[in-house]
Amino acid sequence: MSTVTPVRRATSWVRDRAAVLTKFGVVGALGVVINLGVFNLLRAGPLGVDVAVFGNYDRVVTAKVIATVVSVAFAWVAHRGWTFKDRRRHRPTKELLLFGAVNAVALVLEAGTVAITHHGLGWTSWLADNLSTLVGIGLGTIARYAGFTRFVFASDPASSTDAEGSEQAPSAP
């Protein structure tokens, strides 16, 4: 009788998906750089503390939303053309709508984290805004991977990979 420990199961899951997870991670890391870069450029410029444009209350969340949208546009192109290039099942329009829906959930997680810490908890420093942005990006990344592999770039059931990207043995005739 063989029991599979949670550690072995997790190790196997990661090993089976190493290529996709690596590409997803590279695109994600570049997306984080873009996200934080745009966020900080907006906070230092048009959505800065001393700028009277866009009101006083929501500039940090507005900057977060804009930064996330820019990084999402980059990610769709990169995931479509590299990470999941062999797993397209939908026409580009439907794929983009599904991609947008998954990212809308992630955006709520990201912007919500910043809104809670900045407005709800009163942590308004640049460090606090950036740390909460990173926490939100982490939560959004988990949601994105789950949504992309299940809905957006899910493998065709008749193909040789399952919805998570791991190889399956061919069916017996």
ABEGO torsion letter per residue (X at the ends): XBBBBAAAAAAAAAAAAAAAAAAAAAAAAAAAAAAAAAAAAAAABAABAABABGEAAAAAAAAAAAAAAAAAAAAAAAAAAAAAAAABABBAAAAAAAAAAAAAAAAAAAAAAAAAAAAAAGBABAAAAAAAAAAAAAAAAAAAAAAAAAAAABBBAABABBAAGBBBBBBBX
